[in-house]
Amino acid sequence: MTTALESPARLTDPELHATGDPHGLWAWMRAHAPVHWQPAGSVPGFWSLTRYEDIRAVYRDAATFSSAHGVLLRGLELGDDPGGGLTLALTDAPRHKQLRSLIGDWFNTRAVRALEGYVRAATRGVLERALDLGSCDFAHDVAGRLSLSVICHILGVPERDHEALYEWTNEAFEAHTSLVAHPRLLEYFEELIFRRMEEPSDDLVGALVNGTVGGDLLTEEEVVLNCENLIGATENGRLALIGGMQAFLEHPQQWQRLREDRVLMSGAIEEILRWTSSATHSMRVATRPVEIRGESIAAGDRVVLWLPSANRDEDVFDDPYRFDIARSPNRHIALAAGEHFCIGSTLARAEMRVLFSELLDTVHRVEPDGPVRRLRSIAVNGPECLPVRLAAA
Ligand code: HEM
């Protein structure tokens, strides 16, 4: 094993997440340095938390641990996140609560139930196309298309523009720029906002443009940044679909088990969420001095929560490195906790349920069809490319 005292610095190296396995390092940190100070390097200095209970406690104390300076580690040269104080993920109370009640209606159980027909039709569409192709990249051709078309539908992007949005979003992700740094995407949303100002419509962009927060309309910048935030956040939904498929390819007996007993579907979804833990970290900034396990965190310090580590914590999960769709209990924290608990959780679960059910119904065989490439990122993890061969049932 690496020299333990130096190795936690590697967590900020995207290469470790792309080609290595950070789980050995996280296991060592949970046991020996669960509250670990990492001095400034390419990113500012920060505390790393790796144990489930500590991570959960930080999420649940939003007064002490602020989201308003950004929730992801950024290079020193970049400074604070420009969306700080403006987007749902990057606001604190009371504005966060007001913004969340404006956006939340589009993602609650009732809204997602009403969307299920659309999700099913979109899923059948991408699977038919993938079956015609025979061999495809599950990440790009199935999961990516599906999750982007669903969020576009919610935002109110007309169907004819989904393909273009898909291409531009992929380009922005591949270039590791923000979506709004992509001129065509930015232009597109500015136009859509303008149209919604002229003729209000029943979609999320319309709600953002015409709804009020604390009695005021959102600025155009806030609307655009919140749209970006929502599209960016669906990257996690996409990765859960891809990571789930990969987990089943690597554990075919679990796929067979699900095929034989669909009652296991809900448990399978929770286990995929735990297993994939696609959001690699959340960051918070302490608003006051606070102690965690005897370590003194100063006001203004960054605190980084490593979610895949929490979801393999041996104090909470029996045999945590086993993928088991019947795992119970399964109190994973892949979708965070507390006030910033993932607003897209019901939608993400619905997309997973529909996709895996449709795969079981319409696809006879799914087989690996080439090397898997993982994302080079410290923010999200999972396969960037998952080549598969599909055969119809
Ligand atoms: C399985 C897939 C998903 C995972 C693992 C996931 C994970 C997370 C996590 C860990 C957070 C907390 C971030 C933080 O506060 O630091 C979060 C928040 C959020 N997620 Fe998800 N997410 C998923 C799917 C989605 C989807 C499909 C959407 C759709 C729009 C979405 C939208 C959001 C938004 C807007 C927030 C911010 C909520 C707030 O700050 O109040 N997520 N998600």
Residues whose N, C-alpha, C, O or C-beta is under 5 A from the ligand:
A	BS01	HEM	V71 L88 A89 L230 A233 T234 N236 G237 A240 S278 A279 S282 M283 A334 L335 A336 E339 H340 F341 C342 I343 G344 L347 A348
